[in-house]
Amino acid sequence: MAFLRNLFGNTREDKHLTPKGRALMMVAVLVAVGLGMGVLNVPLASSAANSIEVLHSTVKVPTDPQASLWDNAKELEVPLSAQQMQQPGGGTTRQVYVRAMEDGQTFAIRVSWDDDTKNDTVGNLPSDAAAVQLPIDPVHIPYQCMGQTNSRVNIWQWKAALERQGVENEALDVDMAGVRNLTSNGICKAVDTPGIEPRVKSYHDGKQWHVVFWRALSGGDLGTAPLTRGTNSSAAFAVWNGERGETKGMKAVSTWNTILFETPESNTGANLITLAVVVLVAGAIVGWAMRRMSSS
């Protein structure tokens, strides 16, 4: 009863919390909110607007660009602009639409863009093409245009003509026929590099290209960008429109975009233990403060 009298002060009509009681109640409310968020695994911050949110799939990730599973992944529209750092510049594609998934073993990313012509043969016009660029060191992101001297990038470059040649020639591994694994440490310095090879499969629906790149999840090496669940990275994109004569430096490019992997499910038991410690510490601090106030 003495404790309650310390918390409440009498007035003529009812009781009100004393300053001491209000402080304790505030702590109790904050602890309750924290406990609820911890149990429900509610994130404290939302993802950035320009993030590629990687969906964790409980089934094998789709490699078919037309697979309905892609509808489950959130789409990000990534703006492109004409490359002007190295001449000849150019590039007319204005955006790509990106979705990404992983199943614990494989990472897959689908890149789509508007193009009502299909250029996939070797002839007078260049091949339609696209590339995904990833940093070798995701913590220190290099310059977006093909890396820099002290910070390399890993580039997956797809060409429609190479993929078609692989299919027509019945290549032993058709999924690797249309894509190259490159690294670069500066503009016009891309070279084929051994590493975990990406694979690719494309589909043109008459209005758009849809290209799926996929690769095993890995911590990476000198020729392989790290892609692991729970560790975010970044990606930039490039597109060449063969119908408009775009090749080499004539391409549309993007800036870096965060690859945001889903946070693995937390251990609820561990969360409760942590919160219990927080409650005990908070209670000790409140008790100490109340004793100080009583003695003053």
C-alpha positions in Angstrom: 0.0 0.0 0.0 2.9 2.3 0.8 4.2 1.7 -2.7 0.9 2.6 -4.3 0.6 5.8 -2.2 4.1 6.7 -3.5 2.8 6.3 -7.1 -0.5 8.0 -6.7 -1.3 11.4 -5.1 -4.7 12.2 -3.7 -6.8 15.1 -4.9 -10.3 16.1 -3.9 -12.0 14.0 -6.5 -9.7 11.2 -7.7 -6.2 10.0 -7.8 -3.4 10.9 -10.2 0.0 9.5 -10.9 2.8 11.3 -9.2 5.9 12.3 -11.2 7.6 9.2 -9.8 4.6 7.0 -10.9 4.5 8.6 -14.4 8.2 7.8 -14.9 7.7 4.2 -13.9 4.6 3.9 -16.1 6.5 5.3 -19.1 9.3 2.7 -18.6 6.6 -0.1 -18.4 5.0 1.1 -21.6 8.3 1.2 -23.5 9.3 -2.2 -22.3 5.9 -3.6 -23.3 6.1 -2.1 -26.7 9.7 -3.5 -27.1 8.6 -6.9 -25.9 5.7 -7.0 -28.4 7.9 -5.9 -31.3 10.5 -8.5 -30.4 8.0 -11.4 -30.2 6.3 -10.4 -33.4 9.7 -9.6 -35.1 8.5 -6.2 -36.3 11.4 -4.3 -38.0 12.3 -0.9 -36.7 13.0 0.6 -40.1 11.7 0.0 -43.6 13.8 -0.7 -46.6 15.1 2.1 -48.8 12.9 3.1 -51.8 15.6 2.1 -54.3 16.2 -1.4 -52.9 15.9 -4.7 -54.8 14.1 -6.7 -52.2 15.2 -10.4 -52.5 12.3 -12.7 -51.8 13.2 -15.9 -49.9 11.5 -18.8 -51.6 10.7 -22.1 -50.0 10.9 -23.8 -53.4 13.6 -23.8 -56.0 13.9 -20.3 -57.6 12.5 -20.0 -61.1 14.9 -19.7 -64.0 12.1 -19.5 -66.6 11.4 -15.7 -67.2 7.7 -16.6 -67.7 7.3 -18.5 -64.4 4.3 -17.3 -62.3 6.5 -17.4 -59.1 8.1 -14.1 -60.3 4.8 -12.4 -59.5 5.5 -13.0 -55.8 8.7 -10.9 -55.8 8.5 -7.2 -55.4 9.3 -5.3 -58.6 11.7 -2.3 -58.6 11.7 0.1 -61.5 15.3 1.3 -62.1 15.9 4.4 -64.2 18.6 4.3 -66.9 20.4 7.1 -68.7 22.7 7.3 -71.7 26.3 6.5 -70.9 28.4 9.6 -71.5 31.7 8.9 -69.6 33.4 7.1 -72.5 32.8 7.9 -76.2 31.0 6.8 -78.2 28.2 7.3 -75.6 24.6 6.7 -76.1 21.8 4.3 -74.9 18.1 4.8 -75.4 16.5 2.4 -72.9 15.0 4.5 -70.1 14.3 1.9 -67.3 14.5 -1.7 -66.3 12.1 -3.7 -64.1 13.9 -5.9 -61.6 12.7 -8.8 -59.4 15.0 -11.0 -57.3 14.6 -14.3 -55.4 16.8 -16.8 -53.5 16.0 -20.3 -52.1 19.0 -20.7 -49.7 21.2 -22.1 -52.4 20.6 -20.1 -55.6 20.2 -16.4 -56.3 18.1 -15.3 -59.3 17.4 -11.9 -60.7 15.0 -11.1 -63.6 15.6 -8.0 -65.6 12.9 -6.7 -68.0 12.8 -3.7 -70.3 10.8 -2.3 -73.2 12.0 -3.3 -76.6 9.5 -4.1 -79.5 12.3 -5.5 -81.7 14.1 -8.7 -81.2 17.8 -8.6 -82.3 19.3 -12.0 -81.6 21.2 -12.8 -84.8 24.7 -12.0 -86.0 24.4 -9.6 -88.9 24.4 -5.9 -89.8 22.9 -4.9 -86.5 24.4 -5.5 -83.0 22.7 -8.0 -80.7 20.4 -6.9 -78.0 22.3 -7.2 -74.7 22.1 -6.5 -71.0 24.4 -6.7 -68.0 24.2 -6.9 -64.2 27.1 -5.3 -62.3 27.9 -6.4 -58.7 30.7 -5.1 -56.3 33.4 -7.6 -55.3 33.5 -5.7 -52.0 29.9 -4.8 -51.0 31.1 -2.8 -48.0 33.1 -0.3 -50.2 31.0 0.4 -53.3 33.2 1.5 -56.2 32.4 4.0 -58.9 29.3 2.8 -60.7 30.9 2.8 -64.2 32.7 -0.5 -64.2 34.6 -0.1 -61.0 37.9 1.6 -60.2 41.6 0.7 -59.8 41.4 -0.4 -56.1 37.8 -1.8 -56.2 36.7 -4.3 -58.8 33.2 -5.2 -60.0 31.8 -8.5 -61.2 29.7 -8.2 -64.4 27.3 -10.7 -65.9 26.9 -9.8 -69.5 24.1 -11.4 -71.6 23.8 -11.2 -75.4 20.7 -12.4 -77.2 22.7 -13.6 -80.3 25.1 -15.7 -78.2 22.2 -17.4 -76.4 20.5 -18.1 -79.7 23.7 -19.6 -81.1 24.0 -21.9 -78.1 20.4 -23.1 -78.6 20.8 -23.7 -82.3 24.1 -25.4 -81.9 22.8 -27.6 -79.1 25.5 -26.5 -76.7 26.1 -28.9 -73.8 25.2 -26.2 -71.4 22.8 -23.8 -73.1 22.1 -21.8 -69.9 25.8 -20.6 -70.0 26.0 -20.0 -73.7 24.6 -16.5 -73.7 26.3 -15.0 -70.6 29.9 -14.1 -69.7 31.4 -13.7 -66.3 33.6 -10.6 -66.3 35.5 -8.4 -63.8 36.5 -4.8 -64.2 38.5 -2.2 -62.4 37.6 0.7 -64.6 35.9 1.9 -67.8 36.7 -0.3 -70.8 38.7 -2.7 -68.6 36.3 -5.7 -68.4 37.9 -9.1 -68.9 36.6 -12.6 -68.7 37.4 -14.0 -65.3 37.1 -17.5 -63.8 34.6 -17.6 -61.0 31.2 -19.0 -60.1 29.6 -18.8 -63.6 26.2 -17.2 -63.9 23.5 -18.8 -66.1 20.9 -17.1 -68.1 17.6 -17.7 -69.9 15.6 -15.1 -71.8 12.2 -14.5 -73.4 10.9 -11.8 -75.7 7.2 -11.3 -75.7 7.0 -8.9 -78.7 7.1 -5.8 -76.5 9.7 -6.6 -73.8 12.8 -8.6 -73.0 12.7 -10.7 -69.8 16.1 -12.1 -68.9 16.8 -14.2 -65.8 20.3 -14.4 -64.4 21.0 -17.0 -61.7 24.0 -18.2 -59.7 24.8 -20.2 -56.6 24.9 -18.2 -53.4 28.5 -17.8 -52.2 30.8 -15.6 -50.1 32.7 -14.8 -53.4 36.3 -14.6 -54.5 38.4 -12.6 -56.9 36.2 -13.4 -59.9 32.9 -13.8 -58.0 30.8 -11.1 -56.3 29.6 -12.3 -52.8 25.9 -13.1 -52.6 24.8 -14.6 -49.4 21.5 -14.5 -47.5 21.5 -12.0 -44.7 24.3 -9.8 -46.2 23.2 -7.0 -48.5 24.9 -6.0 -51.6 24.3 -3.6 -54.6 23.6 -3.9 -58.3 23.8 -1.7 -61.4 22.4 -2.4 -64.8 23.1 -1.7 -68.5 21.1 -2.3 -71.7 22.1 -2.2 -75.4 19.4 -1.9 -78.0 20.7 -3.6 -81.1 18.0 -2.1 -83.4 19.4 1.3 -82.7 23.0 0.2 -83.3 24.0 0.3 -79.7 27.2 -1.6 -78.9 30.3 -1.3 -76.6 30.1 2.1 -74.9 26.7 3.0 -76.5 24.5 1.8 -73.7 22.0 2.9 -71.1 23.2 2.5 -67.5 21.9 2.8 -64.0 23.4 3.9 -60.7 23.9 1.5 -57.8 20.8 -0.1 -56.2 20.8 -1.9 -52.9 20.2 -5.7 -53.0 18.2 -6.2 -49.8 18.1 -9.8 -48.6 15.4 -10.8 -46.2 16.6 -11.1 -42.7 16.7 -14.7 -41.6 14.0 -15.6 -39.1 15.1 -14.6 -35.6 15.3 -16.9 -32.7 12.2 -16.0 -30.6 13.7 -17.7 -27.5 16.9 -15.7 -27.7 14.9 -12.5 -28.3 12.8 -13.2 -25.1 16.0 -13.7 -23.1 17.5 -10.5 -24.4 14.3 -8.6 -23.6 14.2 -10.1 -20.1 17.6 -8.8 -19.4 16.5 -5.4 -20.7 13.5 -5.5 -18.3 15.7 -6.3 -15.3 18.2 -3.6 -16.1 15.4 -1.0 -16.6 13.7 -2.1 -13.4 17.0 -1.7 -11.5 17.5 1.8 -12.9 13.9 2.8 -11.9 14.4 1.4 -8.4 17.7 3.2 -8.0 16.0 6.5 -9.2 13.1 6.0 -6.8 15.4 5.5 -3.9 17.3 8.6 -4.8 14.1 10.6 -5.0 12.9 9.2 -1.6 16.1 10.2 0.1 16.2 13.7 -1.3 
